[in-house]
Amino acid sequence: MVKERAYKVRADYLGQQFWSEEFTWQGATVAIPEGIARVAVHMGSQVVTGAPVYVFSSGGSYLGLSSKTDASGVAEFRLPAGSYRFRADYQGS
């Protein structure tokens, strides 16, 4: 038999854990604070278009997210609040 008591729900997203508030016998929402990271890629004073940009955790683990830079040399990512590293590849480097 299930007891009526307070529970929490956890969602794992991009290597981070997010928790709901305590709830009893009702649905729960897990809020993930997020924002937009804009990564600009330049070679000297020139913007680099079409360069793949990859997202890594602050510890260096690849998070499975990538995008290419646009005409202004920028790649955008919607990410949960936290610290990240980015890598752009250009001409094989």
N, C-alpha and C positions, 0 to 999 in steps of 0.2 A: 504494500500500500504506500502510495506517495504521500509524504507529509506536506502540509501547508507551511512553507517557510520561505524566507527570502533567498533569491538566487541572483547570480550575475551571469552574463553571457560574454564570452571573449571572441573577438574577431582578429585573426592574424592577417596582416596585409603588408606586403613588401618588407618582410623581416621585422615588423613591429607588432606589438600586441595592444589592442584597444578593448576597453571594458565598458559594459553597460552600467547603468546605475542599478542598485538592487531593486528587484521586483518580485511580487508574489501573485501567482495565478493570472498573469496578464502578459501581453506581448512586451518585448523590450526593444529598444533602439540602441545601436552602438554608433556613436558619433565619431567620425574620423576627421580631425582638423587638417585641412589641406590648403595648398596654395599653388601658384604657378611658378615654376623655375624657368627662367629664360637664360639660355646659354648662348653667348655670342662667340663665334669662331672667326679669328682674324689671322692672317699671315702678314706680319708687319702692319702696314696701314690698309691692306686690302681685305675685304670680307671674303670668306670662303663659303661658297654655295654648294649644296648637295653633299656636304660632308656628314657621314654617320656620327652621331653622338650617342654614347652609352651611359647608363646610370648605374652607379655602384653605391653600396652602403658606405658609411664613414669608415668601416673596417676593411673595405676593399672587395666585398662580395658583389658579383654582378647580379643585378635585380631583374634581369630579363626585359628591360625597357630600352628602346632605342628610337631615334628619330633622325631625320636628315635636316640639315640647315636649309632655311628658305633663301629667297633672293637677297635678303639683308644679312645673311650669315647667322641667323638665329634659329635655334631649336627650342621648342617649348615642351615642358612636362608638367602634368598635374600630379603632385606628390603630397603624401601626408607630411605634416610638420616634422622636421628632423634635419640631420646633417647628411649630406651626400657628397660623392665625388663624381666627376664627369670625365669622360674620355672622348676626344674627337679624333678620328682617323683622317689623314690627308696625304695623298700620294704615297700610300703604303706605310706611313709612319703614324 
